[in-house]
Amino acid sequence: MGEQLPAGWEARWDQQNQAYIYTEQSTGQQQWEVPTQPSFPSQDQSSAPPPPAAAPSGKAGRRQYPTAQLQSMYTAQPGSFEYQNQGQQPQQPQHQQQQPAYGDASLSSAAPSFFTPGMAGGDAGAGAQGGAAYPQQPMQQPQGGQFQQYGGGAPVDQMSNQFNQMNMAGGAGGYTGGAPGAGGFEQKQLHAINTINLIGMQPDVRGLEAPPPPYLIPQSASVTQSPYNQPDPSYQRCTLTTMPATQSLLNKSKLPLALVMAPYRSVREADGDMPVPVVEDNVIARCRRCRAYINPFVTFIEGGNRWKCCLCGLSNEVPQLFDWDQAEGKPADRWARKELNHSVVEFIAPTEYMVRPPQPPVYAFVIDVSQAAVQSGMVATAAQTILENLGNLPNADNRTKVAFIGVSTSLHFFSLPPGATEASMLVVSDLTDVFLPKPVDLLVNLTESRTAIESFLARLPEMFSDSFTVGNALGSALQAAHQLIGKIGGKIIALTASLPTLGEGALKARDDPKLLGTSKESSLLTSASSFYKSFAIECSKAQVAVDMFLFSATYTDVASLSCLPRYTAGQTYLYPGFNASRPEDAIKFGTEFGKVLSQPLGLEAVIRVRASRGIRMSAFHGNFFIRSTDLLALPVVPLDQSYVIELQLEDDLKGPVVVLQTAILHTTCYGERRIRVITQAMPVTDTVGELYGSADQVAIATYLANKAVEKSMNGSLDDARNVVTNALSSMLSVYKNQVTSSAGASAQLAIPDNLKLLPLLACGLVKHVGLREGASIPPDLRSYAQCLLTTLPSQSLISYIHPRFYSLHNMPPDAGTIGEHGVILPPTLNLTSERLERHGLFLIEDSQNIFLWVGHEAVPRLVQDVFDLPSYADLVGGKFTLPVLDNPFNQRVNAIVAKTRELRRGVYRPHLYVVKSDAEPALRSWALSLLIEDRMDGMGSYAQYLTTVKGKVNG
């Protein structure tokens, strides 16, 4: 072993665990040395990619469509798309030149040059994805039986040389100390700050796909050097990847401090996602004082018999079975435990985490059966979708229960006894004192009553096909559904095609056009009835969530009805002008509704965020009910829903690293009580420059979207837009004065490279349909947009406020073909109409809608290839389903559209609209409104927006 053991100790090499076991001869007590090459447990070897290797110890042809004038240059041969222009291909304009794919060598020079000490050359940026890609170092052997923390930093002289090579100046680096109290850790690691001038610079929109700045924590802060010891940003990210040491420093920086999380996000194997590792042995180690869960950032002390909490510093005993493999009945490798190697982990909770037996999945369907709902085809489409997805409802243990209530001017209950082949209908006309007409067989077991349920759903459209009833008692029907499932909990799924006008929660049309565009417009964005908020709170107490599916062709009062999902952790879905006779409408609703029904759910959940001493949670945004000061109650945790939690510093932070831990206690739809734990470690700094170098522009934009929506409900839309612009101006003013030390007025607008696209996102936010000024936006559309702004996960939200824009007629030859990671998309373009060409085909998408823009000089060959029509004149704009044709270009366009629909997390299936550049003014204006770098509706261009911000900065 190369070292002298203390007297009274002996060492034995354990071949199985690849470690020395030290035994004190007098007591027989054993202590483990960490392995020389640590092993990282896989979650699912069949789907998980192999961990990075430890560091050593010491195509299809291209088709282009030119202008109509070039049409005669095509050869006469069918299928030939080569130019015959004196043997040469026409030169593309400069802005049409093929752009390099994001991440290739041409972009690397402009990308932020984040630096991680101890990393060599090209590997230095690998830590940006979660900040976990540190080189693995040989583990230190315990000295004389003393259990040591392992993982060392780079030598100081080596780090100094690397810093000198970076030429970091001013606030960007140069100091060797850490945060206050940082003794015992490696030298402070810093983000490189590269200041750029926004004025006159065209934004490189490919940077929106870049990962956040890495969390540059010392290697010794983590008990293992697992590549998974920081969460993927899609689970949780912070607006700053470095924590300020004091609240005064945070206030001085004007940067927001908030967590952005989607803790129950979907897992898609096609995207390389790994399932969350599950600790199945019921050994849950928690701090006795702060109740934090053991995680990769704790410290083992006293020979490994105790662990020190990384949040509060308390010493805790290691559970007796922590080092025991219960399945195999033999000692286990502590360092292979999932909770020490993964920042996102799930524990199977023992009985003490339950106040009652795990509830089954329960679905109560409240379906509008009035004349408007029947005639639009909503009832038939909904019934067919439920029927087709009965087998997809979570029902692994055959405990799932369902109930159906029809609503018009009366309530229609359906009795579905087990073993019956037909359903019977019971009608209740009393809407003021709602009661259940029958104590049994209204809420039934899905498996036992499957035959009756299938028969009922098949007949449901016919039952009300001749209905001429006008009126909707939705509030009373919701009360009845609450009575049905309130003792168990579950989900109410309400589908309505008309404004509720009867019974509890009756509403009136209030979409007064005279209010649009005025300071009073914000009154249309808040609930008109207190019933929906008070009823939502009652639902939350009973573990009942509400999803709203709204279909009305006229005013529906989304602002009032969306209160139910907002306070019960549900979601709102809007289908304006729905008509099932249009295949596009029926397919969109059927697809999204089917995904909602089949997705797994977390039931009766609570979320709590714990943090190192001195940090507290100050405000919460998202769909939930705040049960206490820091406990969020969610009757159901839907997939891919986002939450934002603001943080404040109550005390100065003394240590070099702080830890934030989110815990979600929930019941799976398969009857298991589980705790999902997400742990994140961040370094501490006492300089403004380092805060700016660590700022995450995507997380900040998500935070600003939530703050702006909140302000629009408490103030005005103008106030909401000012929240965004003023916050941006304050940040850039501090950066100019405190970091770049450029006092006085300046012709430039300085910003750190890692925030260079934040002004563009802010511009997109103030021009978004949920916030922008104008007197032509219906309040329902604006309210629905605000629902999405506060619930979409960041991956989808960014494209919602900054759409993607592709040129298809001259895309690279590999675009639309299958690559290593699926369909290859074309290069993204800047959102300006300067990119549009009269002969071109373009795609614009914002995660909710897809627009195919067709120039009015598009050649017949292009129209024929894509739309199977002889010429541009034969093309009709509007909702469209692309034909699948036997030509390569059509197949590539179809592949890009399909990839775009699958790109985002969530259930949404965007409509496809064909937009002719010289027709349908309303549709044309809608598509052009997504080009946010242009002027629109009295709002300036992006360049003008920057000028406004610069004026505020120079103040």
Secondary structure as UniProt FT lines:
FT   TURN            7..8
FT   STRAND          9..14
FT   TURN            15..18
FT   STRAND          19..24
FT   TURN            25..27
FT   STRAND          30..32
FT   TURN            45..47
FT   HELIX           68..73
FT   TURN            78..79
FT   TURN            86..87
FT   HELIX           94..96
FT   TURN            102..103
FT   HELIX           105..108
FT   TURN            109..110
FT   TURN            117..118
FT   HELIX           121..123
FT   TURN            124..125
FT   HELIX           126..128
FT   TURN            129..131
FT   TURN            144..145
FT   HELIX           156..166
FT   HELIX           170..172
FT   TURN            180..181
FT   TURN            183..184
FT   STRAND          195..197
FT   TURN            199..200
FT   HELIX           205..209
FT   HELIX           219..221
FT   TURN            227..228
FT   TURN            233..235
FT   STRAND          236..238
FT   STRAND          243..244
FT   HELIX           247..253
FT   STRAND          258..261
FT   TURN            263..264
FT   HELIX           269..271
FT   STRAND          278..279
FT   TURN            288..290
FT   TURN            296..297
FT   STRAND          299..301
FT   HELIX           302..304
FT   STRAND          306..308
FT   TURN            310..312
FT   STRAND          315..317
FT   HELIX           320..323
FT   STRAND          324..325
FT   TURN            326..329
FT   STRAND          330..331
FT   HELIX           334..336
FT   HELIX           338..341
FT   STRAND          344..348
FT   HELIX           351..353
FT   STRAND          362..368
FT   HELIX           371..376
FT   HELIX           378..388
FT   HELIX           390..392
FT   TURN            396..397
FT   STRAND          401..407
FT   STRAND          411..415
FT   TURN            418..419
FT   STRAND          424..428
FT   STRAND          444..445
FT   TURN            446..449
FT   HELIX           450..463
FT   TURN            464..466
FT   HELIX           474..485
FT   TURN            486..488
FT   STRAND          490..496
FT   TURN            504..505
FT   HELIX           513..515
FT   TURN            516..517
FT   HELIX           519..525
FT   HELIX           531..541
FT   TURN            542..543
FT   STRAND          544..550
FT   HELIX           558..561
FT   HELIX           563..568
FT   STRAND          572..574
FT   TURN            576..577
FT   TURN            580..581
FT   HELIX           583..598
FT   STRAND          602..611
FT   TURN            613..614
FT   STRAND          615..621
FT   STRAND          625..626
FT   STRAND          631..637
FT   TURN            639..640
FT   STRAND          643..649
FT   STRAND          657..668
FT   TURN            669..670
FT   STRAND          673..685
FT   HELIX           688..693
FT   HELIX           697..714
FT   HELIX           717..734
FT   HELIX           735..739
FT   STRAND          750..752
FT   HELIX           753..755
FT   TURN            756..757
FT   HELIX           758..766
FT   TURN            769..771
FT   HELIX           779..789
FT   TURN            790..791
FT   HELIX           794..801
FT   STRAND          804..807
FT   TURN            809..810
FT   TURN            813..816
FT   STRAND          818..819
FT   TURN            820..821
FT   STRAND          822..823
FT   HELIX           833..835
FT   TURN            838..839
FT   STRAND          841..845
FT   STRAND          849..854
FT   TURN            856..857
FT   HELIX           860..867
FT   HELIX           872..874
FT   STRAND          878..879
FT   HELIX           888..903
FT   STRAND          911..916
FT   TURN            917..918
FT   HELIX           921..928
FT   TURN            929..930
FT   TURN            932..933
FT   TURN            937..938
FT   HELIX           942..954
//
